[in-house]
Amino acid sequence: MGPAGSTYDLRFIDGMVEHHTGALRMSEDVFNIGAPGVGALANSIWDEQAREIKAMREWRKA
């Protein structure tokens, strides 16, 4: 992310949105696969990460 500075918080948010988006993609890959527990975990992760992405995008606008 580079050195701290006036844009560090924005770079942090951008990096975390990218990271969370990866978690959404990985979760989607297992929704319909195998063990019910894994699918339930993936669903939980997807819900939480999607909510957090929305919040971070709102913070970024502010």
PDBQT receptor file of N, H, CA, C and O in Angstrom, charges set to zero:
ATOM      1  N   MET A   1       0.810  -1.200   0.000  1.00  0.00    +0.000 N 
ATOM      2  CA  MET A   1       0.000   0.000   0.000  1.00  0.00    +0.000 C 
ATOM      3  C   MET A   1       0.851   1.260   0.000  1.00  0.00    +0.000 C 
ATOM      4  O   MET A   1       0.335   2.352  -0.240  1.00  0.00    +0.000 OA
ATOM      5  N   GLY A   2       2.117   1.129   0.259  1.00  0.00    +0.000 N 
ATOM      6  H   GLY A   2       2.535   0.242   0.454  1.00  0.00    +0.000 HD
ATOM      7  CA  GLY A   2       2.972   2.299   0.257  1.00  0.00    +0.000 C 
ATOM      8  C   GLY A   2       3.002   2.980   1.612  1.00  0.00    +0.000 C 
ATOM      9  O   GLY A   2       2.392   2.510   2.571  1.00  0.00    +0.000 OA
ATOM     10  N   PRO A   3       3.717   4.089   1.679  1.00  0.00    +0.000 N 
ATOM     11  CA  PRO A   3       3.873   4.780   2.956  1.00  0.00    +0.000 C 
ATOM     12  C   PRO A   3       2.584   5.454   3.403  1.00  0.00    +0.000 C 
ATOM     13  O   PRO A   3       1.711   5.785   2.601  1.00  0.00    +0.000 OA
ATOM     14  N   ALA A   4       2.501   5.644   4.714  1.00  0.00    +0.000 N 
ATOM     15  H   ALA A   4       3.210   5.376   5.366  1.00  0.00    +0.000 HD
ATOM     16  CA  ALA A   4       1.342   6.351   5.269  1.00  0.00    +0.000 C 
ATOM     17  C   ALA A   4       1.364   7.788   4.771  1.00  0.00    +0.000 C 
ATOM     18  O   ALA A   4       2.425   8.361   4.526  1.00  0.00    +0.000 OA
ATOM     19  N   GLY A   5       0.209   8.342   4.631  1.00  0.00    +0.000 N 
ATOM     20  H   GLY A   5      -0.653   7.877   4.830  1.00  0.00    +0.000 HD
ATOM     21  CA  GLY A   5       0.085   9.721   4.179  1.00  0.00    +0.000 C 
ATOM     22  C   GLY A   5      -1.381  10.068   4.056  1.00  0.00    +0.000 C 
ATOM     23  O   GLY A   5      -2.250   9.352   4.553  1.00  0.00    +0.000 OA
ATOM     24  N   SER A   6      -1.642  11.163   3.395  1.00  0.00    +0.000 N 
ATOM     25  H   SER A   6      -0.936  11.745   2.991  1.00  0.00    +0.000 HD
ATOM     26  CA  SER A   6      -3.016  11.648   3.322  1.00  0.00    +0.000 C 
ATOM     27  C   SER A   6      -3.944  10.722   2.549  1.00  0.00    +0.000 C 
ATOM     28  O   SER A   6      -5.160  10.775   2.736  1.00  0.00    +0.000 OA
ATOM     29  N   THR A   7      -3.395   9.876   1.683  1.00  0.00    +0.000 N 
ATOM     30  H   THR A   7      -2.407   9.834   1.531  1.00  0.00    +0.000 HD
ATOM     31  CA  THR A   7      -4.251   8.968   0.908  1.00  0.00    +0.000 C 
ATOM     32  C   THR A   7      -4.176   7.526   1.400  1.00  0.00    +0.000 C 
ATOM     33  O   THR A   7      -4.730   6.625   0.771  1.00  0.00    +0.000 OA
ATOM     34  N   TYR A   8      -3.500   7.308   2.512  1.00  0.00    +0.000 N 
ATOM     35  H   TYR A   8      -3.050   8.040   3.023  1.00  0.00    +0.000 HD
ATOM     36  CA  TYR A   8      -3.336   5.943   3.013  1.00  0.00    +0.000 C 
ATOM     37  C   TYR A   8      -4.681   5.278   3.273  1.00  0.00    +0.000 C 
ATOM     38  O   TYR A   8      -4.875   4.113   2.925  1.00  0.00    +0.000 OA
ATOM     39  N   ASP A   9      -5.613   6.011   3.884  1.00  0.00    +0.000 N 
ATOM     40  H   ASP A   9      -5.456   6.957   4.167  1.00  0.00    +0.000 HD
ATOM     41  CA  ASP A   9      -6.914   5.413   4.180  1.00  0.00    +0.000 C 
ATOM     42  C   ASP A   9      -7.645   5.005   2.908  1.00  0.00    +0.000 C 
ATOM     43  O   ASP A   9      -8.322   3.977   2.885  1.00  0.00    +0.000 OA
ATOM     44  N   LEU A  10      -7.517   5.800   1.852  1.00  0.00    +0.000 N 
ATOM     45  H   LEU A  10      -6.967   6.636   1.871  1.00  0.00    +0.000 HD
ATOM     46  CA  LEU A  10      -8.170   5.451   0.585  1.00  0.00    +0.000 C 
ATOM     47  C   LEU A  10      -7.519   4.228  -0.047  1.00  0.00    +0.000 C 
ATOM     48  O   LEU A  10      -8.206   3.364  -0.592  1.00  0.00    +0.000 OA
ATOM     49  N   ARG A  11      -6.197   4.157   0.028  1.00  0.00    +0.000 N 
ATOM     50  H   ARG A  11      -5.640   4.859   0.471  1.00  0.00    +0.000 HD
ATOM     51  CA  ARG A  11      -5.500   2.981  -0.501  1.00  0.00    +0.000 C 
ATOM     52  C   ARG A  11      -5.862   1.735   0.299  1.00  0.00    +0.000 C 
ATOM     53  O   ARG A  11      -6.001   0.648  -0.261  1.00  0.00    +0.000 OA
ATOM     54  N   PHE A  12      -6.012   1.898   1.604  1.00  0.00    +0.000 N 
ATOM     55  H   PHE A  12      -5.899   2.781   2.059  1.00  0.00    +0.000 HD
ATOM     56  CA  PHE A  12      -6.420   0.778   2.456  1.00  0.00    +0.000 C 
ATOM     57  C   PHE A  12      -7.802   0.281   2.039  1.00  0.00    +0.000 C 
ATOM     58  O   PHE A  12      -8.006  -0.920   1.861  1.00  0.00    +0.000 OA
ATOM     59  N   ILE A  13      -8.745   1.201   1.885  1.00  0.00    +0.000 N 
ATOM     60  H   ILE A  13      -8.579   2.176   2.030  1.00  0.00    +0.000 HD
ATOM     61  CA  ILE A  13     -10.098   0.818   1.474  1.00  0.00    +0.000 C 
ATOM     62  C   ILE A  13     -10.064   0.131   0.114  1.00  0.00    +0.000 C 
ATOM     63  O   ILE A  13     -10.700  -0.907  -0.069  1.00  0.00    +0.000 OA
ATOM     64  N   ASP A  14      -9.335   0.693  -0.834  1.00  0.00    +0.000 N 
ATOM     65  H   ASP A  14      -8.818   1.537  -0.685  1.00  0.00    +0.000 HD
ATOM     66  CA  ASP A  14      -9.253   0.079  -2.167  1.00  0.00    +0.000 C 
ATOM     67  C   ASP A  14      -8.702  -1.340  -2.091  1.00  0.00    +0.000 C 
ATOM     68  O   ASP A  14      -9.219  -2.246  -2.745  1.00  0.00    +0.000 OA
ATOM     69  N   GLY A  15      -7.658  -1.533  -1.298  1.00  0.00    +0.000 N 
ATOM     70  H   GLY A  15      -7.238  -0.798  -0.767  1.00  0.00    +0.000 HD
ATOM     71  CA  GLY A  15      -7.071  -2.861  -1.142  1.00  0.00    +0.000 C 
ATOM     72  C   GLY A  15      -8.017  -3.840  -0.479  1.00  0.00    +0.000 C 
ATOM     73  O   GLY A  15      -8.084  -5.007  -0.863  1.00  0.00    +0.000 OA
ATOM     74  N   MET A  16      -8.748  -3.365   0.516  1.00  0.00    +0.000 N 
ATOM     75  H   MET A  16      -8.694  -2.417   0.828  1.00  0.00    +0.000 HD
ATOM     76  CA  MET A  16      -9.678  -4.245   1.219  1.00  0.00    +0.000 C 
ATOM     77  C   MET A  16     -10.881  -4.599   0.346  1.00  0.00    +0.000 C 
ATOM     78  O   MET A  16     -11.377  -5.724   0.411  1.00  0.00    +0.000 OA
ATOM     79  N   VAL A  17     -11.354  -3.661  -0.463  1.00  0.00    +0.000 N 
ATOM     80  H   VAL A  17     -10.951  -2.747  -0.515  1.00  0.00    +0.000 HD
ATOM     81  CA  VAL A  17     -12.457  -3.973  -1.384  1.00  0.00    +0.000 C 
ATOM     82  C   VAL A  17     -12.004  -5.052  -2.365  1.00  0.00    +0.000 C 
ATOM     83  O   VAL A  17     -12.748  -5.991  -2.649  1.00  0.00    +0.000 OA
ATOM     84  N   GLU A  18     -10.788  -4.916  -2.877  1.00  0.00    +0.000 N 
ATOM     85  H   GLU A  18     -10.184  -4.154  -2.646  1.00  0.00    +0.000 HD
ATOM     86  CA  GLU A  18     -10.258  -5.937  -3.795  1.00  0.00    +0.000 C 
ATOM     87  C   GLU A  18     -10.155  -7.292  -3.093  1.00  0.00    +0.000 C 
ATOM     88  O   GLU A  18     -10.537  -8.317  -3.658  1.00  0.00    +0.000 OA
ATOM     89  N   HIS A  19      -9.648  -7.295  -1.879  1.00  0.00    +0.000 N 
ATOM     90  H   HIS A  19      -9.338  -6.462  -1.420  1.00  0.00    +0.000 HD
ATOM     91  CA  HIS A  19      -9.515  -8.522  -1.090  1.00  0.00    +0.000 C 
ATOM     92  C   HIS A  19     -10.886  -9.161  -0.841  1.00  0.00    +0.000 C 
ATOM     93  O   HIS A  19     -11.055 -10.365  -1.034  1.00  0.00    +0.000 OA
ATOM     94  N   HIS A  20     -11.854  -8.362  -0.417  1.00  0.00    +0.000 N 
ATOM     95  H   HIS A  20     -11.717  -7.384  -0.260  1.00  0.00    +0.000 HD
ATOM     96  CA  HIS A  20     -13.196  -8.877  -0.141  1.00  0.00    +0.000 C 
ATOM     97  C   HIS A  20     -13.864  -9.386  -1.420  1.00  0.00    +0.000 C 
ATOM     98  O   HIS A  20     -14.592 -10.378  -1.385  1.00  0.00    +0.000 OA
ATOM     99  N   THR A  21     -13.621  -8.714  -2.544  1.00  0.00    +0.000 N 
ATOM    100  H   THR A  21     -13.030  -7.908  -2.573  1.00  0.00    +0.000 HD
ATOM    101  CA  THR A  21     -14.181  -9.167  -3.819  1.00  0.00    +0.000 C 
ATOM    102  C   THR A  21     -13.649 -10.550  -4.166  1.00  0.00    +0.000 C 
ATOM    103  O   THR A  21     -14.382 -11.381  -4.703  1.00  0.00    +0.000 OA
ATOM    104  N   GLY A  22     -12.389 -10.801  -3.866  1.00  0.00    +0.000 N 
ATOM    105  H   GLY A  22     -11.794 -10.127  -3.430  1.00  0.00    +0.000 HD
ATOM    106  CA  GLY A  22     -11.824 -12.138  -4.056  1.00  0.00    +0.000 C 
ATOM    107  C   GLY A  22     -12.525 -13.170  -3.196  1.00  0.00    +0.000 C 
ATOM    108  O   GLY A  22     -12.761 -14.295  -3.638  1.00  0.00    +0.000 OA
ATOM    109  N   ALA A  23     -12.863 -12.793  -1.961  1.00  0.00    +0.000 N 
ATOM    110  H   ALA A  23     -12.672 -11.879  -1.601  1.00  0.00    +0.000 HD
ATOM    111  CA  ALA A  23     -13.588 -13.708  -1.075  1.00  0.00    +0.000 C 
ATOM    112  C   ALA A  23     -14.976 -14.011  -1.634  1.00  0.00    +0.000 C 
ATOM    113  O   ALA A  23     -15.458 -15.137  -1.515  1.00  0.00    +0.000 OA
ATOM    114  N   LEU A  24     -15.622 -13.015  -2.242  1.00  0.00    +0.000 N 
ATOM    115  H   LEU A  24     -15.230 -12.100  -2.338  1.00  0.00    +0.000 HD
ATOM    116  CA  LEU A  24     -16.932 -13.256  -2.860  1.00  0.00    +0.000 C 
ATOM    117  C   LEU A  24     -16.804 -14.272  -3.989  1.00  0.00    +0.000 C 
ATOM    118  O   LEU A  24     -17.606 -15.200  -4.092  1.00  0.00    +0.000 OA
ATOM    119  N   ARG A  25     -15.792 -14.093  -4.834  1.00  0.00    +0.000 N 
ATOM    120  H   ARG A  25     -15.140 -13.339  -4.751  1.00  0.00    +0.000 HD
ATOM    121  CA  ARG A  25     -15.597 -15.026  -5.958  1.00  0.00    +0.000 C 
ATOM    122  C   ARG A  25     -15.341 -16.445  -5.462  1.00  0.00    +0.000 C 
ATOM    123  O   ARG A  25     -15.895 -17.409  -5.991  1.00  0.00    +0.000 OA
ATOM    124  N   MET A  26     -14.498 -16.560  -4.444  1.00  0.00    +0.000 N 
ATOM    125  H   MET A  26     -14.048 -15.777  -4.015  1.00  0.00    +0.000 HD
ATOM    126  CA  MET A  26     -14.195 -17.891  -3.906  1.00  0.00    +0.000 C 
ATOM    127  C   MET A  26     -15.440 -18.516  -3.287  1.00  0.00    +0.000 C 
ATOM    128  O   MET A  26     -15.668 -19.716  -3.437  1.00  0.00    +0.000 OA
ATOM    129  N   SER A  27     -16.243 -17.720  -2.597  1.00  0.00    +0.000 N 
ATOM    130  H   SER A  27     -16.057 -16.745  -2.474  1.00  0.00    +0.000 HD
ATOM    131  CA  SER A  27     -17.465 -18.235  -1.980  1.00  0.00    +0.000 C 
ATOM    132  C   SER A  27     -18.441 -18.724  -3.037  1.00  0.00    +0.000 C 
ATOM    133  O   SER A  27     -19.056 -19.779  -2.887  1.00  0.00    +0.000 OA
ATOM    134  N   GLU A  28     -18.578 -17.947  -4.114  1.00  0.00    +0.000 N 
ATOM    135  H   GLU A  28     -18.078 -17.090  -4.236  1.00  0.00    +0.000 HD
ATOM    136  CA  GLU A  28     -19.488 -18.340  -5.187  1.00  0.00    +0.000 C 
ATOM    137  C   GLU A  28     -19.089 -19.676  -5.798  1.00  0.00    +0.000 C 
ATOM    138  O   GLU A  28     -19.943 -20.444  -6.241  1.00  0.00    +0.000 OA
ATOM    139  N   ASP A  29     -17.800 -19.946  -5.819  1.00  0.00    +0.000 N 
ATOM    140  H   ASP A  29     -17.107 -19.322  -5.459  1.00  0.00    +0.000 HD
ATOM    141  CA  ASP A  29     -17.316 -21.206  -6.391  1.00  0.00    +0.000 C 
ATOM    142  C   ASP A  29     -17.787 -22.429  -5.607  1.00  0.00    +0.000 C 
ATOM    143  O   ASP A  29     -17.892 -23.516  -6.175  1.00  0.00    +0.000 OA
ATOM    144  N   VAL A  30     -18.073 -22.272  -4.317  1.00  0.00    +0.000 N 
ATOM    145  H   VAL A  30     -17.987 -21.389  -3.855  1.00  0.00    +0.000 HD
ATOM    146  CA  VAL A  30     -18.431 -23.440  -3.503  1.00  0.00    +0.000 C 
ATOM    147  C   VAL A  30     -19.896 -23.481  -3.071  1.00  0.00    +0.000 C 
ATOM    148  O   VAL A  30     -20.285 -24.379  -2.324  1.00  0.00    +0.000 OA
ATOM    149  N   PHE A  31     -20.714 -22.533  -3.522  1.00  0.00    +0.000 N 
ATOM    150  H   PHE A  31     -20.397 -21.804  -4.128  1.00  0.00    +0.000 HD
ATOM    151  CA  PHE A  31     -22.121 -22.539  -3.126  1.00  0.00    +0.000 C 
ATOM    152  C   PHE A  31     -22.798 -23.881  -3.391  1.00  0.00    +0.000 C 
ATOM    153  O   PHE A  31     -23.586 -24.354  -2.571  1.00  0.00    +0.000 OA
ATOM    154  N   ASN A  32     -22.497 -24.485  -4.519  1.00  0.00    +0.000 N 
ATOM    155  H   ASN A  32     -21.857 -24.101  -5.184  1.00  0.00    +0.000 HD
ATOM    156  CA  ASN A  32     -23.191 -25.713  -4.919  1.00  0.00    +0.000 C 
ATOM    157  C   ASN A  32     -22.315 -26.952  -4.847  1.00  0.00    +0.000 C 
ATOM    158  O   ASN A  32     -22.615 -27.960  -5.486  1.00  0.00    +0.000 OA
ATOM    159  N   ILE A  33     -21.251 -26.889  -4.086  1.00  0.00    +0.000 N 
ATOM    160  H   ILE A  33     -21.007 -26.069  -3.567  1.00  0.00    +0.000 HD
ATOM    161  CA  ILE A  33     -20.314 -28.010  -4.029  1.00  0.00    +0.000 C 
ATOM    162  C   ILE A  33     -20.403 -28.721  -2.694  1.00  0.00    +0.000 C 
ATOM    163  O   ILE A  33     -20.409 -28.089  -1.638  1.00  0.00    +0.000 OA
ATOM    164  N   GLY A  34     -20.472 -30.028  -2.750  1.00  0.00    +0.000 N 
ATOM    165  H   GLY A  34     -20.467 -30.542  -3.608  1.00  0.00    +0.000 HD
ATOM    166  CA  GLY A  34     -20.224 -30.918  -1.629  1.00  0.00    +0.000 C 
ATOM    167  C   GLY A  34     -20.908 -30.639  -0.317  1.00  0.00    +0.000 C 
ATOM    168  O   GLY A  34     -22.114 -30.402  -0.258  1.00  0.00    +0.000 OA
ATOM    169  N   ALA A  35     -20.119 -30.672   0.729  1.00  0.00    +0.000 N 
ATOM    170  H   ALA A  35     -19.138 -30.864   0.680  1.00  0.00    +0.000 HD
ATOM    171  CA  ALA A  35     -20.603 -30.677   2.102  1.00  0.00    +0.000 C 
ATOM    172  C   ALA A  35     -21.456 -29.449   2.411  1.00  0.00    +0.000 C 
ATOM    173  O   ALA A  35     -21.058 -28.320   2.123  1.00  0.00    +0.000 OA
ATOM    174  N   PRO A  36     -22.635 -29.678   3.000  1.00  0.00    +0.000 N 
ATOM    175  CA  PRO A  36     -23.521 -28.564   3.339  1.00  0.00    +0.000 C 
ATOM    176  C   PRO A  36     -22.848 -27.521   4.241  1.00  0.00    +0.000 C 
ATOM    177  O   PRO A  36     -23.115 -26.327   4.108  1.00  0.00    +0.000 OA
ATOM    178  N   GLY A  37     -22.001 -27.955   5.133  1.00  0.00    +0.000 N 
ATOM    179  H   GLY A  37     -21.784 -28.925   5.242  1.00  0.00    +0.000 HD
ATOM    180  CA  GLY A  37     -21.329 -27.010   6.023  1.00  0.00    +0.000 C 
ATOM    181  C   GLY A  37     -20.450 -26.028   5.277  1.00  0.00    +0.000 C 
ATOM    182  O   GLY A  37     -20.363 -24.855   5.640  1.00  0.00    +0.000 OA
ATOM    183  N   VAL A  38     -19.799 -26.516   4.230  1.00  0.00    +0.000 N 
ATOM    184  H   VAL A  38     -19.871 -27.469   3.935  1.00  0.00    +0.000 HD
ATOM    185  CA  VAL A  38     -18.930 -25.645   3.440  1.00  0.00    +0.000 C 
ATOM    186  C   VAL A  38     -19.770 -24.624   2.680  1.00  0.00    +0.000 C 
ATOM    187  O   VAL A  38     -19.421 -23.446   2.618  1.00  0.00    +0.000 OA
ATOM    188  N   GLY A  39     -20.870 -25.079   2.108  1.00  0.00    +0.000 N 
ATOM    189  H   GLY A  39     -21.154 -26.037   2.159  1.00  0.00    +0.000 HD
ATOM    190  CA  GLY A  39     -21.764 -24.160   1.410  1.00  0.00    +0.000 C 
ATOM    191  C   GLY A  39     -22.345 -23.114   2.346  1.00  0.00    +0.000 C 
ATOM    192  O   GLY A  39     -22.465 -21.946   1.979  1.00  0.00    +0.000 OA
ATOM    193  N   ALA A  40     -22.706 -23.531   3.557  1.00  0.00    +0.000 N 
ATOM    194  H   ALA A  40     -22.608 -24.480   3.855  1.00  0.00    +0.000 HD
ATOM    195  CA  ALA A  40     -23.242 -22.591   4.543  1.00  0.00    +0.000 C 
ATOM    196  C   ALA A  40     -22.184 -21.571   4.949  1.00  0.00    +0.000 C 
ATOM    197  O   ALA A  40     -22.483 -20.385   5.090  1.00  0.00    +0.000 OA
ATOM    198  N   LEU A  41     -20.952 -22.027   5.136  1.00  0.00    +0.000 N 
ATOM    199  H   LEU A  41     -20.708 -22.990   5.021  1.00  0.00    +0.000 HD
ATOM    200  CA  LEU A  41     -19.860 -21.112   5.468  1.00  0.00    +0.000 C 
ATOM    201  C   LEU A  41     -19.633 -20.121   4.329  1.00  0.00    +0.000 C 
ATOM    202  O   LEU A  41     -19.471 -18.923   4.564  1.00  0.00    +0.000 OA
ATOM    203  N   ALA A  42     -19.621 -20.622   3.097  1.00  0.00    +0.000 N 
ATOM    204  H   ALA A  42     -19.753 -21.595   2.906  1.00  0.00    +0.000 HD
ATOM    205  CA  ALA A  42     -19.430 -19.751   1.940  1.00  0.00    +0.000 C 
ATOM    206  C   ALA A  42     -20.542 -18.714   1.856  1.00  0.00    +0.000 C 
ATOM    207  O   ALA A  42     -20.285 -17.554   1.534  1.00  0.00    +0.000 OA
ATOM    208  N   ASN A  43     -21.763 -19.117   2.141  1.00  0.00    +0.000 N 
ATOM    209  H   ASN A  43     -21.972 -20.060   2.402  1.00  0.00    +0.000 HD
ATOM    210  CA  ASN A  43     -22.889 -18.189   2.116  1.00  0.00    +0.000 C 
ATOM    211  C   ASN A  43     -22.722 -17.111   3.181  1.00  0.00    +0.000 C 
ATOM    212  O   ASN A  43     -22.970 -15.933   2.926  1.00  0.00    +0.000 OA
ATOM    213  N   SER A  44     -22.304 -17.519   4.365  1.00  0.00    +0.000 N 
ATOM    214  H   SER A  44     -22.103 -18.477   4.572  1.00  0.00    +0.000 HD
ATOM    215  CA  SER A  44     -22.074 -16.573   5.455  1.00  0.00    +0.000 C 
ATOM    216  C   SER A  44     -20.965 -15.581   5.096  1.00  0.00    +0.000 C 
ATOM    217  O   SER A  44     -21.096 -14.378   5.325  1.00  0.00    +0.000 OA
ATOM    218  N   ILE A  45     -19.880 -16.098   4.535  1.00  0.00    +0.000 N 
ATOM    219  H   ILE A  45     -19.773 -17.075   4.350  1.00  0.00    +0.000 HD
ATOM    220  CA  ILE A  45     -18.771 -15.239   4.119  1.00  0.00    +0.000 C 
ATOM    221  C   ILE A  45     -19.243 -14.256   3.051  1.00  0.00    +0.000 C 
ATOM    222  O   ILE A  45     -18.920 -13.070   3.106  1.00  0.00    +0.000 OA
ATOM    223  N   TRP A  46     -20.007 -14.756   2.079  1.00  0.00    +0.000 N 
ATOM    224  H   TRP A  46     -20.269 -15.720   2.034  1.00  0.00    +0.000 HD
ATOM    225  CA  TRP A  46     -20.485 -13.897   1.001  1.00  0.00    +0.000 C 
ATOM    226  C   TRP A  46     -21.332 -12.762   1.557  1.00  0.00    +0.000 C 
ATOM    227  O   TRP A  46     -21.142 -11.603   1.187  1.00  0.00    +0.000 OA
ATOM    228  N   ASP A  47     -22.268 -13.089   2.444  1.00  0.00    +0.000 N 
ATOM    229  H   ASP A  47     -22.423 -14.030   2.745  1.00  0.00    +0.000 HD
ATOM    230  CA  ASP A  47     -23.138 -12.057   3.022  1.00  0.00    +0.000 C 
ATOM    231  C   ASP A  47     -22.336 -10.990   3.759  1.00  0.00    +0.000 C 
ATOM    232  O   ASP A  47     -22.558  -9.794   3.572  1.00  0.00    +0.000 OA
ATOM    233  N   GLU A  48     -21.407 -11.431   4.594  1.00  0.00    +0.000 N 
ATOM    234  H   GLU A  48     -21.226 -12.402   4.746  1.00  0.00    +0.000 HD
ATOM    235  CA  GLU A  48     -20.614 -10.503   5.406  1.00  0.00    +0.000 C 
ATOM    236  C   GLU A  48     -19.692  -9.642   4.540  1.00  0.00    +0.000 C 
ATOM    237  O   GLU A  48     -19.616  -8.428   4.726  1.00  0.00    +0.000 OA
ATOM    238  N   GLN A  49     -19.002 -10.264   3.608  1.00  0.00    +0.000 N 
ATOM    239  H   GLN A  49     -19.063 -11.250   3.456  1.00  0.00    +0.000 HD
ATOM    240  CA  GLN A  49     -18.059  -9.523   2.771  1.00  0.00    +0.000 C 
ATOM    241  C   GLN A  49     -18.787  -8.533   1.861  1.00  0.00    +0.000 C 
ATOM    242  O   GLN A  49     -18.301  -7.422   1.644  1.00  0.00    +0.000 OA
ATOM    243  N   ALA A  50     -19.939  -8.923   1.330  1.00  0.00    +0.000 N 
ATOM    244  H   ALA A  50     -20.333  -9.825   1.506  1.00  0.00    +0.000 HD
ATOM    245  CA  ALA A  50     -20.716  -8.014   0.485  1.00  0.00    +0.000 C 
ATOM    246  C   ALA A  50     -21.169  -6.796   1.287  1.00  0.00    +0.000 C 
ATOM    247  O   ALA A  50     -21.135  -5.671   0.789  1.00  0.00    +0.000 OA
ATOM    248  N   ARG A  51     -21.589  -7.024   2.524  1.00  0.00    +0.000 N 
ATOM    249  H   ARG A  51     -21.616  -7.939   2.928  1.00  0.00    +0.000 HD
ATOM    250  CA  ARG A  51     -22.006  -5.918   3.395  1.00  0.00    +0.000 C 
ATOM    251  C   ARG A  51     -20.828  -4.985   3.663  1.00  0.00    +0.000 C 
ATOM    252  O   ARG A  51     -20.975  -3.763   3.628  1.00  0.00    +0.000 OA
ATOM    253  N   GLU A  52     -19.670  -5.563   3.928  1.00  0.00    +0.000 N 
ATOM    254  H   GLU A  52     -19.551  -6.555   3.956  1.00  0.00    +0.000 HD
ATOM    255  CA  GLU A  52     -18.490  -4.756   4.221  1.00  0.00    +0.000 C 
ATOM    256  C   GLU A  52     -18.013  -3.982   2.990  1.00  0.00    +0.000 C 
ATOM    257  O   GLU A  52     -17.568  -2.841   3.115  1.00  0.00    +0.000 OA
ATOM    258  N   ILE A  53     -18.100  -4.585   1.812  1.00  0.00    +0.000 N 
ATOM    259  H   ILE A  53     -18.461  -5.512   1.710  1.00  0.00    +0.000 HD
ATOM    260  CA  ILE A  53     -17.736  -3.873   0.578  1.00  0.00    +0.000 C 
ATOM    261  C   ILE A  53     -18.627  -2.652   0.411  1.00  0.00    +0.000 C 
ATOM    262  O   ILE A  53     -18.145  -1.564   0.096  1.00  0.00    +0.000 OA
ATOM    263  N   LYS A  54     -19.904  -2.828   0.618  1.00  0.00    +0.000 N 
ATOM    264  H   LYS A  54     -20.296  -3.712   0.874  1.00  0.00    +0.000 HD
ATOM    265  CA  LYS A  54     -20.842  -1.705   0.499  1.00  0.00    +0.000 C 
ATOM    266  C   LYS A  54     -20.467  -0.589   1.468  1.00  0.00    +0.000 C 
ATOM    267  O   LYS A  54     -20.448   0.581   1.088  1.00  0.00    +0.000 OA
ATOM    268  N   ALA A  55     -20.170  -0.942   2.713  1.00  0.00    +0.000 N 
ATOM    269  H   ALA A  55     -20.185  -1.893   3.022  1.00  0.00    +0.000 HD
ATOM    270  CA  ALA A  55     -19.796   0.059   3.716  1.00  0.00    +0.000 C 
ATOM    271  C   ALA A  55     -18.511   0.779   3.313  1.00  0.00    +0.000 C 
ATOM    272  O   ALA A  55     -18.428   2.003   3.415  1.00  0.00    +0.000 OA
ATOM    273  N   MET A  56     -17.514   0.030   2.858  1.00  0.00    +0.000 N 
ATOM    274  H   MET A  56     -17.582  -0.964   2.775  1.00  0.00    +0.000 HD
ATOM    275  CA  MET A  56     -16.243   0.657   2.478  1.00  0.00    +0.000 C 
ATOM    276  C   MET A  56     -16.411   1.584   1.284  1.00  0.00    +0.000 C 
ATOM    277  O   MET A  56     -15.770   2.634   1.225  1.00  0.00    +0.000 OA
ATOM    278  N   ARG A  57     -17.251   1.221   0.346  1.00  0.00    +0.000 N 
ATOM    279  H   ARG A  57     -17.771   0.368   0.393  1.00  0.00    +0.000 HD
ATOM    280  CA  ARG A  57     -17.487   2.102  -0.804  1.00  0.00    +0.000 C 
ATOM    281  C   ARG A  57     -18.176   3.385  -0.365  1.00  0.00    +0.000 C 
ATOM    282  O   ARG A  57     -17.903   4.455  -0.911  1.00  0.00    +0.000 OA
ATOM    283  N   GLU A  58     -19.056   3.289   0.603  1.00  0.00    +0.000 N 
ATOM    284  H   GLU A  58     -19.278   2.420   1.046  1.00  0.00    +0.000 HD
ATOM    285  CA  GLU A  58     -19.697   4.490   1.151  1.00  0.00    +0.000 C 
ATOM    286  C   GLU A  58     -18.671   5.366   1.869  1.00  0.00    +0.000 C 
ATOM    287  O   GLU A  58     -18.682   6.586   1.708  1.00  0.00    +0.000 OA
ATOM    288  N   TRP A  59     -17.781   4.754   2.664  1.00  0.00    +0.000 N 
ATOM    289  H   TRP A  59     -17.772   3.762   2.795  1.00  0.00    +0.000 HD
ATOM    290  CA  TRP A  59     -16.731   5.518   3.348  1.00  0.00    +0.000 C 
ATOM    291  C   TRP A  59     -15.850   6.229   2.328  1.00  0.00    +0.000 C 
ATOM    292  O   TRP A  59     -15.440   7.371   2.534  1.00  0.00    +0.000 OA
ATOM    293  N   ARG A  60     -15.566   5.544   1.234  1.00  0.00    +0.000 N 
ATOM    294  H   ARG A  60     -15.899   4.616   1.067  1.00  0.00    +0.000 HD
ATOM    295  CA  ARG A  60     -14.675   6.126   0.226  1.00  0.00    +0.000 C 
ATOM    296  C   ARG A  60     -15.287   7.359  -0.411  1.00  0.00    +0.000 C 
ATOM    297  O   ARG A  60     -14.570   8.292  -0.772  1.00  0.00    +0.000 OA
ATOM    298  N   LYS A  61     -16.600   7.372  -0.554  1.00  0.00    +0.000 N 
ATOM    299  H   LYS A  61     -17.183   6.614  -0.261  1.00  0.00    +0.000 HD
ATOM    300  CA  LYS A  61     -17.292   8.529  -1.130  1.00  0.00    +0.000 C 
ATOM    301  C   LYS A  61     -17.229   9.744  -0.206  1.00  0.00    +0.000 C 
ATOM    302  O   LYS A  61     -17.256  10.887  -0.663  1.00  0.00    +0.000 OA
ATOM    303  N   ALA A  62     -17.147   9.483   1.095  1.00  0.00    +0.000 N 
ATOM    304  H   ALA A  62     -17.126   8.555   1.467  1.00  0.00    +0.000 HD
ATOM    305  CA  ALA A  62     -17.211  10.579   2.085  1.00  0.00    +0.000 C 
ATOM    306  C   ALA A  62     -15.973  11.444   2.076  1.00  0.00    +0.000 C 
ATOM    307  O   ALA A  62     -15.881  12.399   2.848  1.00  0.00    +0.000 OA
TER     308      ALA A  62
